[in-house]
Every structure is written in C-alpha cells, then in structure tokens.
C-alpha cells in the first residue's frame, strides 16, 4: 500500500482515469453540478464529481486522517421513438434501461474506490451509501443517479513543505512525534514470530523440508513449491495425512514383487535342523501374503479380476507375478472350475487360445507356472483359499504344455498322489489356463 500523500487533485484524477478505462462511460467532469450544461459539453453517459464538506480527524498521536466526501453523478440521456401501436399515442423510450445501466455504473464507481484506490492508501471506511435517482426533464432529457461517498486519505503530517529548522518552538507546544511501534510478524499457525523495529527490514529464514527423517529440500519462505511424488506405477500420489508440518504418504505397487528371490514353498513344519520348514526361505510374508501393497491397495497375493476377493469368474490374479516394468500380472483359472471336462494333451493344445471371462487369449500353463501356485505343506497342492482346487482324478489332473525332453510322447503334469510327473499325451486330463492382465483391464 502506498504511504504517499494523495491530494484532492490526484484523487479527482483517479476517477478521470476510471472513466477513460470504462467501456460505457464517455466523458468526465468535476465541479458544481450546475456546470455541465454551461461550462463543458458532456458526452452521454458521463460521470460528474462534486465536492461535499470534508473533515480532518486528529488522533491522540497527533496523526492527521483527512476524510473527503465526494458526490458522484452518473447521467445518461434517454431516446424517444414513435410508438405507432400505442393507442394513447405516448412515445416509447428507454428510460428504464438508462436507469438500470447508470445504477450499475454507480456500483462500478464504488467497487473501483474500494479496490483499485486501496493501493494508493485511499480507504473506504464502513458506511452506508444512499444512491438517489436523478431526473432532468428539460431539453437534455437526462436521467441517472447520484450518491455521496466518504474516502479516507493517508497523510504524513511530519512532511511539511518549507524550512522550519530555525523556527523556534515554545516549550511543550509541539512535542516530538512518538516513535512508531514495532511490527509483529508471524505465520498462520503462530509457530514463527518475530518483532521488527519500525522502518526495519525482515528477511524470512529459509524453510527446511525433511523426508523420512532425512534432509530433503531447502526453499525460501513464503514461496509456493510444487512437489510431485509418483509411485513405481507412475500414478500420482495424494498425501493421506497432513498433521502439523508432517505429510504422510503411503505408496502402492512397490516392494520386492520383481525380486529374483523365489517365493516360499508354503512348508512351515520342520522335520530336521535347517530344513525348508525351519528356514522358510523365499520372498513375501508367507505363501498367501505379500510384504508390499499390490496395486489394488492390499497385501493379498490373490485377488479376483476386479481387485477384490469375490471370484465370480473363478479367475485368480496372482500378484507374486506382477511385472511392473511391463505393467502386467498373471491370471489363472482351472478348466474344471470353468465347466470344462478332460481332454488328451493334443486336443487341449489344438484348442488354443481359449475364451474365458470375456478374454480370448487364454493359453495352457507350462509346468513352471503350474508349480508356482503349489503349497508344499499340503498333499493337494492347490487346496487352499481362494483356489480350493483338489487334484483327485483324471478330470482334475493338470496337463501342462511342457513336453518331456528326449521323449516327446510324454508331457509334464500335476497328478494325484502329490506327484509332478510325465505321462503319455493320449491320456485325458484336465488343465489350467493362464493369461496376462494389464492394470487397465483390472480397473487399477
């Protein structure tokens, strides 16, 4: 805000500039309102400013607060046109439109005074502004509104033009102006507060931002800073908690899902020191629980194709196979759970690709994919939630697409009796299908 003195001449000049910028007002004048028709040719609509009595308030610190009251007249001329359809013969006119337009221009003047002039130290104290209609039925046929507006100006009463250094002052007639009080500067929550002497300069200290307890960023104070965090799926991250100066963000789709470490076998019983049941080597919490959040936002190894655990389609998404680099994850389903019977190996292979759950690119699993789902703590490798699949007969035995090396009449399968074996391809067994879903297909 400006601290310079604003004179009456400058104040009137502001409103002349206002008229120059306004899209409707055409001309400006000032003085007694009787003058527009006698001293100056005005173009309608116009703004005329007259002076009203002013006041000067002097507070207890001998500070002058001049108050100026200006009277504003917004005037336009109405147009007549013959109204031949009017039975009484009156001319039609646009008086109502003139009254409406000039009333809006009055509001523009008030708004300009409250906002644009504020930066020059011109204030509009709280007041009630009465806008009165103006009617001139003389030759001009002018109509509009007028109102008084009180404006308060700044004035530095120490800045008097002239040389008064040698003028003697009688004792106690004009004591020195008291020093201005210090300024209190603080932030919005009160955690930063400092007093600055009048006329002094405050340089705000830099802000230090830490991330997970470590130094992360140093930035100037009172300066907006855009920080974008993305998880490994390139999805925008939204802070899930903001407390004080701490922002907590939980990212998804991270962790060791692309780790080269094998998954656990599922065996938890130990039969000898340092055996599989004792060490339980492998990634993730256990065979069914991830150590990271999958893109569906939970730690479940398996979800359905909608990110939940309803399994309406009997399709299982295995997040231990999540390939973040290529944005895909393996889905599996069992032939017998899809209402399909048993076939020999060649028939299963010839029917590829299969259409299941709305997708036509399902293929017969290979033996490694079939073994990836096995829980070696159970004699029925797939009999755990949510798969709940028991290998009990030929229909539920799982053919893989992997042929035995060196003996091409045999193929690998997961058989009854907890066997992973090869059999002749002419035997009728069931199978397991696989396809790879993108996150977009899963709605994630």
N, C-alpha and C positions, 0 to 999 in steps of 0.2 A: 504494500500500500504506500502511496506517495506521502511524504511528510512536508511537501512544499505548500506555500500559501496559495490558495485559489481565490483570485479576485472575482468581483461581480462580473467584470468584463469577460474574463475567461469562462465563467460559469454560463453566461449567455451564449458564448461561442460554442460551447459543447452542444447546446441544443440546435444551433445553426448547422453544425456538423451532422447532428442526428437527422435533420430534415434532408440534407444532401444525400444521405445513405438510404433513407426510407423509400420504399417502392411506390408509395401512394402520395405522400405529401409533396407539393410542388414548390412552395415558397415559404419564407420565414420572415418574421418581423418582430420588433420589440418596441416598447414604449406604451404610452396610454392607448387603450383600445379604441379610442375615438379617432386615432390617426390613420388606420389602414385605408380609409376611403378618401383621405385628404392629403396625406403626405407621401404615400407609396402605393403604386399599383400592385395589387396582390393577385397571384395566380391560384385559383382554387384547385384542390383544397390546400389550406395553409395553416401553419402553426404560428400563433402570436403570443409573445410573452410579455407580461407586465409585472411591475414590482408592487409588492404589498409591504406593509410595515415590517421591519426586521427587528431582531433582538440580539443582545450580546450578553451571554452568561459568563460570569467570572466565578470560578470555584474557589475553594478555601486555599488552594495552592497558587492563587493569582494567575490561573491559566484561562485564557480567553477562549470561549466557544461561541463564535458567531453563528447565528441562525438566520437564514434567509428564507422568506416566503415569496414564492413566485406564483403568479396567476397565469394559467395556460388556457388559451382559446384555440380550439380545433374547429375550423369552419369550412364548409363546402357549400356549393350552390346547387339548387335543385333544378331539374329540367322539366319543361312542360311539353306535352304533345296533345294534339287534338284527339279526343275520345269520341268518335262519331257514334259509337254504340251505346253511349251513356244517355239514358232517357232524360236526365235532368240537365244535360248539357255541360257538366263540370269537366274541366280538363284533367286528364290523368297526370300524375307526376311521380317522381322517385324520392319523395321526402323521407319515407320510411327507410329506404336504402341508405340515404345520406345520414340519417340519424344513427343507423347501425354501424356504418363504416367509420364515422367520426368518433363514435363511442369506443370502437376498437382501437383507433389511433390514440385516444386518451390513455387507454390501458398500456399501449406501447410506450408512451412517454414515461409513465410511472415505472414500468419494468426497466427501461433504459436508465432511469435515475437510480434505481435500487441496485443494479448490477454493473453496468459499464462505468458509471461515475465513481463507483466504490474504490477503484484502483487509484483514483486521484485524491482520495481522502474525503470525498463528498458522501455523507451518510444521510439516510432517511430514517429519522427516529420513528418509533412506533406512533402511529397516528391513524385517524380515520379520515379518509379523503372523500369529500362530498362532490360528486360530479353532477353539475346542473345543466339543463338544456338551454340552448341559446337560439332565439328565433328573431330573424330580421326580415320583416315583410315589406321592406322598402324596395327600391329598384333592384338592389342586388339579389333579393330573394335568397339570403344566406341562412343556413341552419348549422347547428353543431352543439358543442358542449364547452363548458369552462369549469375549472377547478383550481383550488389553491393547494400547493404542495410545499411542505416545510422541509428545508435542506440544512444540514448542519455541516459547517466547513471547519477544516483544521486551520490553526493559526499559531505560529510560534511568536509569542509576544516578546521574546528576547531579541528578535531580529527587527530592529527599528532602523530605518534608513537615516543616516546622519552620523556626525561625530559628537558623541556625548561624553567622551573620556574626561574632558576638562570642566564639565558642568558640575558644580558642587551639589551634593545631595544632603539635605538636612537629616540629622540622625533619626533612625527608625522610621523614616517615611517610606522608603523602598528597600526593605531588607533583601538580601540575595535570594534568588530562587533556590528552593531546596533541591538537593540532588535527586535525580530520578532513581526509583527503586531498582534493585537488581531484578533480572528476569529469571524465572524458574523454567527450566527446560526438562521435560520428562517424556518417556514413551507412553504408549497407550495403556500398558498394564502396570506402570509405576515401578518397574524393575530398574529403570535408569532414570536418574535425577541429578541435575547439577544447576547451581546458581551462576549466572553470568552478569558481571557488572555492566551498568548502563553504558552503551557505546562500545562494549567489548565484542569480540568475535569468538564463536564457539565452533571448533572443528570436531565433529562427532567421531568417536572411535570406530575402527573397523569392526565388523561382525565376524566371528569365527564359528564355522559350522563343522561339527564332527559327524562321522558316520561309523556306527557300531563302536563308539568309544575312541576312534582314531581321528586325527586331523584330516579334514576333507576339503574345506574351501574357506578362503578369507575374502570378504567382499566389503565394499563401502556401505556404511549405514544408510538407511532411508533410501534404498535403491532396490527396485524390484529385480528379482533374479529368477529366471526360468530354469528349473532343473527337471530333466526328463529321465525317468528310470524305466528301463524295459527289462522284462524277464527273458529267458532264453528262447521263448517262442516269439519274441518281438512284439508282444502285446503290451499296450500302455499299462502302467501300474498306478493305481489310485491309493493314496495313504488310507489305511483302515483305522488309524487312531492319531489324533493330534492333541497332546497334553502338554501344556506349558510350552517349552522350547524343544520338545521331543516329538518327532514324527515317526510312527511305526509303520513299516511297510512289510507285508508278507508276500513273497513271490511264489509263483507256482511253476510247475513243469521243470524244476531244477533237479539237483541231486545227482545220483550216480546211475541214472537209468541207461546211460550209454557205456557203463563201465565194462571193461573186458573181464571182470571177475564173474565166475559162474554164479548162477542162482543156487540157493541152498537146496539140498535134496529133500528136505522135509523130515528127515530122521532125527528124532530127539532122544531116543533111548540109546544109552551107551552099553556096548557089550564087551569092550576092552578099553584099556587106557589109551587115550588119544585117538580113538576111532572117530568115525563120522558123527555119531551121536554125541560124543563128548565135545569135539571141536566145533561142529556145526558151521564149517567154513562156507562162505558164499555171501553174496550181496543181499541187501534189504533186511528188514527186521525179522521176518520169517518167510516161509513159502507163500503166505497169503497176504502179507502186509508190507507195503513199500516203506522205505525210510525217507521218502520225499513225497511231496504233493503231486499227484497226477494232474493233468490239465483240467479234469473235472472238479478239482479242488478237494480231493480226499486222499487217504493213504491206501485205498483198496487196490490190490493187484488186479482184480477183475471188476469190470462194470459192464452194464448192458450197452447196446448201441445208442442209448440216449444219455449216457453218463451216470445212470442210476444203477439200481440193483433189482429191477423188476423182471428182466429176462423174458419179456413177452415172446420174442422171436427165437428164444433158446440160442441166442448168439452171445458169445463171451469175448469181451475185449480184454486182452492180456497186456497190461501196461508195463510189464517187465521187458516187453519187446519194443517199447516206444523208441522210435528213431527220430530224434529231434532235428537232426541235420536235414532229413528229407521229409519231415512232417508227416509221418505215417506210423501206424501201430497195427499189430496183427490181431485179427478177429478169427475165432474158431467156432465150429459147430459140428456136432456128431450127426452122422447120417440117420441113425435110428431115431434120434430125437426130432428129426425133421420129417419123420414118417416114411423114410426110405428103407428098403429092405437090404438084402445082401446080394452081392454080385461077385463074379470072379474078377481077378485083377485087370484083365484086358478090357472087360466091359466098363468098369469104373473109369479106366484111363480114357477110353474112347468117348465117354460122355462129357468130357471137359470142354469148355468151362461150364459150371453149373449155375443156375439162377436160384438164389436163396435170399429171403428177406429184402427183396427189391433190387438186388445187385446180381449181375450176370457174369461175374468174373471170379467165381469160387473154384479153387483147384484142390486136388487130393494132396494131403500133407506129405511131407517127406519124413523119414524116420526121426531126424533130429527135432523137427517141430513136434512130433508126437511125444517124444521123450521129454521135451521142455516142460510139459504140463504135469509130468508124473510126480506123485508124492510117494517116496520110497519108504515112508513109515506105514504104508497100508498095502496089503496084498492085492487090493483092487486099486490100481494106481490113480484112477480118476474119480474115485468115490469120496469126494469132499465137496463142501459147499463153495461156490454155487454150481459146480459141474454136475455133481451127484450122478456120475456115469459109471456103471458097473460093467466090466468085461466078464460075461458069464456064459456066452455061447457064440456060435459062429456069427450070428447076426450082429453081435456087439464087439467082436474082434475087429481090430482096426488095421486095415490094409494101409501101408504107406506106398508112395510112388517110387521108393528106393529099391532097386534091384540088387540082388546079391552079386557082388563082384566075382567073376570067374564061373558063375553058374546062373545064367540069365533066365532059366526056367523058374527060379525062386525069387521071392521078394520079401522084404522085411515087414514084420507086423507085430503089434502088441496083442498077445494071445492070452487065453485063460491060464490059470495057474501062475500068474505073475511072471509070464515069460515074454521076453523080447527075442523073437526068433525069425527064421525064414521058413516059408512053406511054398509048395507048388502054386503057381499063379492060377491054376484052374479051380482052386477051392473057392467057394462062395463065402465071403466075409463082409462085414460092414466096413466103414471107413470114417475118416474125419476130414472136413474141408477147412481150408484157410483162405483168407483174402486180407489185403492191407487197406485199412481205412485212413483217410485224411482227417484232420481235426475238423475241417469244414463239414465233412459228411457226418461227423458225430455232433455237429452243432456247437463246437467248442472254439 
